[in-house]
Amino acid sequence: MPKGAQKVRFSFDERHITHFGGMWLIQRFCKRLGLKKRLQEHVRVPQRHQAYHPSELLLALRFAIIMGLRRINKTEILQYNGAFLEMLGLRRFPDQATLRRFLKRLPPQTIRRLVRLHDSLRAYLFPLPQPRTTLVFDLDSVVVVLYGRQEGARVGYNPKKHGRRSYHPLLCFEAHFQEFWHGSLRPGNAASATGAVPFLTACLKKVPSAIARSRIRFRMDAGFYGSPVIRFLDGAGCGYVIVAPVYPHLKTRAQGCRFHRLANGWEVGVFRARVHHKWKRPHRFVVVRRPIPDDPADAEQLTLFQDRTYLYHMFVTHLRLSPWRLYLFYRPRAAVEKNIRELLYDYPLGKIPTDTWTANVAFFQLLRFAANLVHWFKRLCLPAVYRTATLDTIRTDFLVLPARLGRVHKQTFVKLPHDYHYRHEFQAAVKRIQQLRLPTPFRFCK
């Protein structure tokens, strides 16, 4: 039986190795987008020292987020990761104190310009790989529990998080490609619908002018039900499907409406009711119910309430879809839960880095920017099967790779493992990055 090496000597003189060899794909993609140059042009930061350029710190934070470093104080391992430093063009990776001071030094106007650059790149890449003529937005919020005295942290209303200080960000995803369309960080005591109308306004401002408002639809849970949101969407001319809450009068109407039985055993019904008691015009409510299954595990998450016989789903909408089609249209919104879990566990949304509100807003926007960089990379450079893959899958298949950086005859080589399973996909991604045809010209959004 063969034995392993018996005599081993150790040395610490290798300068160009990394276990994030696949990050060269992200680096080349960012270079193809001209990201560093655009940061230098459009996101100017008050500079107190010259050890690092602000664009280098912004890129370093973004890359650390994509690589999966959960906390800023875990970036120490990158200070001796020579190939990664070569990738960033740095002699030494900034330490945690430098990164925290940098985040705290970012003024609100700089954060706004960072968000505008993000939105500009999103609009720039929106037509690729093919133009879209419709948009479906999924809105949700998530409680981010905090363990400290962070500014803006409040005790929220979520009974599962009772007594915990938290943030309560509001999130919007575009359903076709799961792109992170918009996000806003809020204190933990904000209700789901707090600030929803300004949030919806911001989402619509980012929609290309070629897409008519009638081709835009929103899907929301019961936390967003209310007269301000519905009045705004009615006035904007956008379609919407919102889960109706279990108010006594709505529950009574839902159980008492006239149902039609479908071939699959489900039943559908429609009734009209006023969203607000002062409104004259009633809205359309759709009810879908099914017999209670023998196995409680078969009950779906979309169930709103139940009686002795049926499980009920109830929505308010002004779409003219049939009740069953409306239910099928709303069901894919469940993917937003996967996106939120990805932000919490694959991205460091649950690890807020500082005790200052403005710095944490900057970190939240950097995280959103990093998430969309990965999204654009999947959409434009990887095979179609990776379009809905999580960041954890992308890391496992492409980014976390042992590699050595070397030079032969003034040519730089990144040497990767011989038996790497996704070699062809990796090479195809490199080729797609090189051949990527970007729209011209780039326009910085106002």
Number of C-alpha atoms within 10 A of each C-alpha: 3 4 5 6 6 5 5 5 4 5 5 5 6 10 14 17 19 21 16 19 23 23 21 18 19 20 17 15 24 16 13 15 18 11 17 15 12 15 20 14 11 14 20 16 18 11 13 9 7 7 11 16 12 20 19 18 18 19 19 18 22 19 20 19 23 24 19 18 19 20 16 21 14 13 20 14 11 18 15 17 19 20 23 26 19 14 15 17 11 16 12 17 24 19 16 16 10 15 20 19 12 18 22 18 16 19 14 13 12 17 22 14 18 21 20 17 23 22 19 18 22 19 18 19 18 16 14 16 13 8 9 13 12 14 18 19 25 23 24 22 23 18 25 22 20 18 12 12 13 18 15 18 24 21 18 23 16 14 8 9 14 10 12 20 22 26 26 22 20 23 21 24 23 17 20 13 15 19 22 20 21 22 20 16 18 22 20 24 19 18 18 21 18 14 14 17 17 12 18 18 13 14 16 17 9 15 16 13 9 9 13 14 17 12 13 19 19 21 23 20 20 17 16 24 20 15 14 13 18 21 12 16 20 13 9 14 15 18 19 21 24 23 22 25 20 14 9 9 9 19 16 11 17 24 16 11 15 13 16 11 12 10 6 7 9 16 20 22 21 20 17 16 17 15 21 13 10 7 11 10 12 13 17 17 25 26 25 23 24 19 16 16 12 8 7 8 7 9 14 9 8 17 15 17 14 16 10 7 11 18 20 22 21 28 25 24 20 17 14 10 12 13 20 16 10 18 20 11 13 20 12 12 22 12 14 20 13 12 18 18 15 17 18 16 15 22 24 22 22 19 16 23 21 19 16 17 17 19 24 21 19 22 25 20 21 21 21 24 21 21 21 19 22 17 22 21 19 22 19 18 25 19 13 11 9 16 18 17 12 18 23 18 13 17 18 11 17 23 22 18 18 15 20 20 19 14 9 7 5 7 7 10 12 16 13 16 12 7 7 12 11 11 15 10 15 20 12 15 21 19 12 15 22 13 11 16 11 14 11 7 7 14 11 16 15 8
